[in-house]
């Protein structure tokens, strides 16, 4: 009888450094901030029953992780879905069943919670990750596009030059209105 070398457990604060290295592409820049962000996320799990951070070990060595969150399909569709975030395996441990075990932990938890759908996102540039998810029946439902706010603002301004001036005028008016209402509140009126 063969014994699996893959084991799963909930993350602890001791995992923060390994997670920071594994999830480098997903984290904000700055090593100190990353460790703090991860430690905070791990500490908050006790207060968030709909979230889990699962760590995979291979023969006792940190080998991968996944963040799980029970949520709704969208703000306008309240159907529950288990979101699988940042499923990743340490490169030295790939092709040993760790990714499958992490996704299996997500499916098992979804079943325990009575959630009928599992969703994930994979980097558009990661052919291997996308193929892995496709083999597990996870098909594309949407494309998530992200850009820096100033870049989007610049493109909008380039496409509609007059619109920016109107937006600025409205923003100034909102700021003045807010400042007046705050000064009225502060003076007791």
N, C-alpha and C positions, 0 to 999 in steps of 0.2 A: 504494500500500500504506500503510495507516494504522498509525501507531506508537502503542502504548498509553502513556499518561502515568503509569500505575500501575506501581510497582516494589516488590518485597518484599525484605526483608533481616532478618537477626537483629538484635535490639536491642543497643545498646552503652550504656555509662554516660552518654554524651552525650544519650541519649533520656529520661533520668529526669525532667526538668522537663516535657517534652511529655507523657509518660505520666501524671505527677501531675495535670496539667490535664485530660487526656482521661478518666482514670479516677477523677476526684474522688468520684463517688458510691459507688465500690467500696472506697475506702481509709479507713483509720482517721483520726480527726480529728487535726489538728496538722500544719502544713506541714513542719516539720523532720522529724517522724517519717515522713511520707509519702515524702519524698525519700530518707531513709535506708532505709526498707523497700524501695523500688523499686531502689535501688542494690544492696542486699544480694541481692535476688531476681535481678538481672541478673548479679551476680558469681558466684552459686551455680550458674548454668546450666551452666558448664563441668563441674561435679561431678555433675550430674544429667542423664544421657543421655536420660531419658524426658521431659524438659521443654524447651520452646522458647518464646521470646517473639519473635513476628514483628511487625515494623514495616512499615507501608505508607507509601510516599511518593507524592505526586502531583506530577509534574514537579519532583522533588527536594525537595519540602516535606513535612514530617511530616504525615500525613493520617489515621492510624489504627493500631490494634494489636490483637493477640490473644495470649493466653497459652495454650499447648497443653501438655497433660500426658497421658502414657500411663499408664493406671491399670487397675484391675479394675472391673467393673460395680458391685460392692458388696463389703463385707467377707465376705459369705457366697456370693457368686457370682464366681468367679475369671476369668470371661470378660473378655478385654481390651476396653477402650473408650478412645477418644481423647476426652478432656475438652477442650472449647473454652471457655475462661474469658475473660470481659470483652472480647468482640469489640466494638469501638467504632470509630466514624469521627468525625473532627472535623466539627462541623456545617457548616462552610463547604465541605466536600468531599463531602457526601452526594450520592447519586444519580449517581455517576461511576464506579461499578464497584469501589469500594474494599472494601466489605463482602463482595461476591462473591469478590474476590481473596483476602481473608483466610480465608474459609471454604474456598475452593479449596485454599489452602496447607495447611489442616488435613486435608482429605480426601486430598491427595497424600501428606502425611506418614503418615497412617493406612495408606494403601496400601503405602508403603515399609516400614512396620513390620509389615505383615501383620495389622493390626487391622481387624476386620470391622464395628465400630460407632463412630459419632461421636455424642457427646452434648454438649449445651450447656444453659445456663440463661439466661433473659432476664427482666428485671425484670417483675413482674406488672403494673406500671403503664405499661409501655412497649408500647403497642399496635403501633407501627411495628416495633419489634424482634421482637415475637412473630409478626407477620404475615410479616416477612422470613424468619424461621427456618421457619415453616410452609410457605412457598413453596418452600423447599429440602428438603422432605420430613422435617424434624425435627418430630416430633409429641410431644405431652405424654406423659410416662411417670410423672411424680410431681410433687408440689407440695412445694417446699422452704419450710418456715416457720421464721422466726427471731424471737426476742424476747429482750430482756434477761433474764438469769437472775433478778434480783429480781422482775421482773414475773411470771414463771412461778411463782416461789415464792409470791408474794402470791395469785395465782389458785388455786393448789393449796391454800393455807391457808384461803382463803375457802370452798372447796368441801368441805374435810374438816378442820375446825378441830382435832380431836383428833390427827390424824396428825402435825402439826408437832411436838407435844410428844414423841411417841415418836421421831421422827427426831432431835430435839435430844438426847435421852437416849442414843440409840445413837451419835451423833457424839461426845458427851463420852466415852463408854466406849471408843470406838476411839482417841480422842486419848490417854486415860490409858494404854491398853494399849501404844500406840506409844511414849509417853514412857518407860514402864517398860522396854520392850525396848531402847530406845536407851540408857538409863542402865546397863542390864546389859552392853551392848556396850562402852560407854565405860569401864567399870570392869574390863573384861577377862573378864567372867563370862558 
